[in-house]
Amino acid sequence: MIYNKEVVNKNLIDDKICKILEKIKKVSFSILSHSRLLWKKPSYFSDAEWIYQNKNNDRFIRAFARLKKHINNFDLLLILFEYGDDVEITKKLINELGITKNVLWLPKMERKNIFKILQEVDVGIGEFYDVLNVPFGGTALEIMAAGKPLIQTLDFSKDQYFKTYNIPMPPVLAARTEKEIFSSILSMIEDGELKLKIGKLSKKWFNDYQGIELAKKWASLLEAKS
């Protein structure tokens, strides 16, 4: 799904991306979410239908605002993308929470550029479905491929995950509620060594089960049939 082995020549990185990377380097702790913003229920969805669509992005934004108050002398940065139906309502929420200065909005961009930015942040944020045992999607895999801790809803036990997918469960910081998301981010701020450890384990999991090794398995299956 994503190739993360290539070493990018820094001289070839776009100037706009370089400026973003410089902003990240200047702050104490940076968080990125590049999932589609979708959390405000439209009138044409029933409650039963909406639960399968709702990514509950507002929870991590509220958790971030809570974190800012908890450690207000700490330079935090939240990076979001103008992607999804709820961009404007999200901007309104951010303004109401008083964290506008701590949020960097970026336009939709090519994945190769998102990946470059991901490699510089501290933590990646996924999605928070209220449906049980929802598998994670591409944005979560990209965060792990970049070697960053992923905060995301993951309901499976280790045994249940292995029985379902026949691979070990990834080292995701499982969270669903605002309080759990807050606690997960705070733990990464307070323990830098743990943050780096989970990031390395995340990248190893991706490389072993979703990256090159998975490509090799597909190649061997295709070769066997040819």
C-alpha positions as CSV (number, residue, x, y, z in Angstrom):
1,M,0.0,0.0,0.0
2,I,2.9,2.4,0.7
3,Y,6.6,2.1,0.1
4,N,8.7,3.6,3.0
5,K,12.2,2.4,2.1
6,E,13.3,5.3,-0.2
7,V,15.7,7.9,1.1
8,V,14.6,11.3,-0.1
9,N,17.2,13.8,-1.2
10,K,16.4,16.9,0.9
11,N,17.4,19.1,-2.0
12,L,14.4,17.7,-3.9
13,I,11.8,18.5,-1.3
14,D,9.4,21.3,-2.3
15,D,10.0,24.7,-0.6
16,K,6.4,24.8,0.8
17,I,7.0,21.4,2.5
18,C,10.4,22.6,3.8
19,K,8.7,25.6,5.5
20,I,6.2,23.2,7.1
21,L,9.0,21.0,8.4
22,E,10.8,24.0,9.8
23,K,7.6,25.0,11.8
24,I,7.4,21.5,13.2
25,K,11.0,21.6,14.3
26,K,10.4,24.8,16.3
27,V,7.7,23.4,18.5
28,S,8.0,21.1,21.6
29,F,5.5,18.5,20.4
30,S,3.6,18.0,17.2
31,I,0.6,15.9,16.3
32,L,-0.8,15.1,12.9
33,S,-4.1,13.9,11.6
34,H,-4.7,13.4,7.9
35,S,-8.0,11.5,8.1
36,R,-11.1,12.8,6.5
37,L,-12.9,15.2,8.8
38,L,-16.4,13.7,9.3
39,W,-18.1,14.0,12.7
40,K,-21.2,16.3,12.5
41,K,-24.3,14.2,11.6
42,P,-26.1,15.4,8.5
43,S,-29.9,15.3,8.7
44,Y,-30.2,12.7,5.9
45,F,-28.5,10.0,8.1
46,S,-30.4,8.1,10.7
47,D,-28.5,7.5,14.0
48,A,-28.2,3.8,13.0
49,E,-26.6,4.7,9.7
50,W,-24.4,7.5,11.1
51,I,-22.6,5.3,13.6
52,Y,-20.9,3.5,10.6
53,Q,-19.8,6.8,9.0
54,N,-18.8,9.0,12.0
55,K,-15.1,9.2,12.5
56,N,-15.5,11.3,15.7
57,N,-12.6,13.6,14.8
58,D,-13.9,16.2,17.3
59,R,-12.8,14.0,20.2
60,F,-9.1,14.4,19.5
61,I,-9.5,18.1,18.9
62,R,-11.2,18.5,22.3
63,A,-8.5,16.3,23.8
64,F,-5.9,18.6,22.3
65,A,-7.5,21.7,23.8
66,R,-7.7,19.9,27.2
67,L,-4.0,19.1,26.8
68,K,-3.1,22.7,26.0
69,K,-4.8,23.8,29.2
70,H,-3.1,21.0,31.2
71,I,0.4,22.1,30.0
72,N,-0.1,25.6,28.8
73,N,3.6,26.5,29.0
74,F,4.4,23.8,26.4
75,D,4.5,24.6,22.7
76,L,2.1,22.2,21.0
77,L,1.2,22.0,17.4
78,L,-1.8,20.1,15.8
79,I,-1.6,19.6,12.0
80,L,-4.9,19.1,10.1
81,F,-5.8,18.9,6.4
82,E,-8.6,20.6,4.6
83,Y,-10.1,17.3,3.7
84,G,-13.7,16.1,4.4
85,D,-17.2,17.4,4.8
86,D,-16.6,19.0,8.2
87,V,-13.6,21.3,7.6
88,E,-15.5,24.5,8.3
89,I,-17.3,23.2,11.4
90,T,-14.0,21.9,12.7
91,K,-12.4,25.3,12.2
92,K,-15.4,26.8,14.2
93,L,-14.8,24.3,17.0
94,I,-11.1,25.0,17.1
95,N,-11.9,28.8,17.4
96,E,-14.4,28.1,20.2
97,L,-11.9,26.0,22.1
98,G,-9.3,28.8,21.8
99,I,-6.6,26.8,20.1
100,T,-6.5,28.4,16.7
101,K,-2.9,29.5,17.2
102,N,-1.8,25.9,17.9
103,V,-3.4,24.5,14.8
104,L,-1.7,24.4,11.3
105,W,-4.2,23.8,8.5
106,L,-2.7,22.4,5.3
107,P,-4.4,21.9,1.9
108,K,-5.0,18.4,0.5
109,M,-1.7,17.2,-1.0
110,E,0.0,14.2,-2.5
111,R,0.7,11.3,-0.2
112,K,4.4,11.5,-0.8
113,N,4.4,15.0,0.8
114,I,2.1,14.0,3.7
115,F,4.5,11.2,4.3
116,K,7.5,13.6,4.5
117,I,5.6,15.7,7.1
118,L,4.6,12.5,9.0
119,Q,8.2,11.6,9.4
120,E,8.9,14.8,11.3
121,V,5.9,14.9,13.8
122,D,5.8,13.2,17.2
123,V,2.4,11.3,17.0
124,G,-0.2,10.4,14.4
125,I,-3.9,10.5,15.1
126,G,-6.3,8.0,13.4
127,E,-10.1,7.6,13.7
128,F,-12.5,6.9,16.5
129,Y,-15.4,4.8,15.4
130,D,-18.0,3.7,17.9
131,V,-18.6,0.5,16.0
132,L,-16.8,-2.5,17.6
133,N,-13.9,-4.1,15.9
134,V,-13.5,-1.8,12.9
135,P,-10.2,-2.4,11.1
136,F,-8.1,0.7,10.5
137,G,-7.5,2.1,7.1
138,G,-4.8,3.7,5.0
139,T,-4.0,6.8,7.1
140,A,-3.3,4.6,10.1
141,L,-1.0,2.4,8.1
142,E,0.8,5.5,6.8
143,I,1.4,6.7,10.3
144,M,2.9,3.4,11.4
145,A,5.0,3.2,8.1
146,A,6.5,6.5,9.1
147,G,7.6,5.1,12.4
148,K,5.3,7.1,14.6
149,P,3.0,6.1,17.5
150,L,-0.6,5.8,16.3
151,I,-3.6,6.8,18.5
152,Q,-6.7,5.1,17.2
153,T,-9.7,3.1,18.3
154,L,-8.7,-0.6,18.3
155,D,-11.1,-2.9,20.2
156,F,-9.5,-6.3,19.5
157,S,-7.7,-8.3,22.1
158,K,-4.3,-9.7,20.9
159,D,-5.8,-13.2,20.5
160,Q,-8.9,-11.9,18.7
161,Y,-6.8,-9.8,16.3
162,F,-4.5,-12.8,15.5
163,K,-7.5,-15.1,14.9
164,T,-9.1,-12.5,12.6
165,Y,-6.1,-11.4,10.5
166,N,-3.5,-14.2,11.2
167,I,-0.9,-11.6,12.1
168,P,0.1,-10.1,15.5
169,M,-1.8,-6.9,16.6
170,P,0.1,-3.7,15.9
171,P,1.4,-1.6,18.9
172,V,-1.5,1.0,18.6
173,L,-2.2,3.3,21.5
174,A,-5.9,2.2,21.6
175,A,-8.3,5.0,22.6
176,R,-11.9,6.0,21.8
177,T,-13.1,8.7,24.3
178,E,-11.8,12.2,24.6
179,K,-10.3,11.3,28.0
180,E,-8.5,8.2,26.6
181,I,-7.1,10.2,23.7
182,F,-5.9,12.9,26.1
183,S,-4.2,10.3,28.3
184,S,-2.5,8.7,25.3
185,I,-1.1,11.9,23.9
186,L,0.1,13.0,27.4
187,S,1.9,9.7,27.9
188,M,3.9,10.3,24.7
189,I,4.8,13.8,25.9
190,E,5.8,12.6,29.3
191,D,7.9,9.6,28.2
192,G,10.0,10.4,25.2
193,E,11.7,7.0,25.2
194,L,8.4,5.2,25.2
195,K,7.3,7.4,22.3
196,L,10.4,6.4,20.3
197,K,10.0,2.7,21.2
198,I,6.4,2.5,20.1
199,G,7.3,4.4,16.9
200,K,10.1,1.9,16.1
201,L,7.8,-1.1,16.9
202,S,5.1,0.4,14.7
203,K,7.4,0.7,11.7
204,K,8.7,-2.8,12.3
205,W,5.1,-4.1,12.4
206,F,4.3,-2.3,9.1
207,N,7.5,-3.6,7.4
208,D,6.9,-7.2,8.6
209,Y,3.1,-7.4,7.8
210,Q,2.0,-4.6,5.5
211,G,5.1,-3.4,3.6
212,I,7.8,-5.2,1.6
213,E,7.2,-8.5,3.3
214,L,3.5,-8.5,2.3
215,A,4.5,-7.5,-1.3
216,K,6.8,-10.5,-1.4
217,K,3.9,-12.8,-0.4
218,W,1.7,-11.4,-3.1
219,A,4.5,-11.8,-5.6
220,S,5.1,-15.5,-4.6
221,L,1.3,-16.2,-5.0
222,L,1.2,-14.6,-8.4
223,E,4.4,-16.4,-9.5
224,A,2.9,-19.7,-8.4
225,K,-0.2,-19.2,-10.5
226,S,1.7,-18.1,-13.7
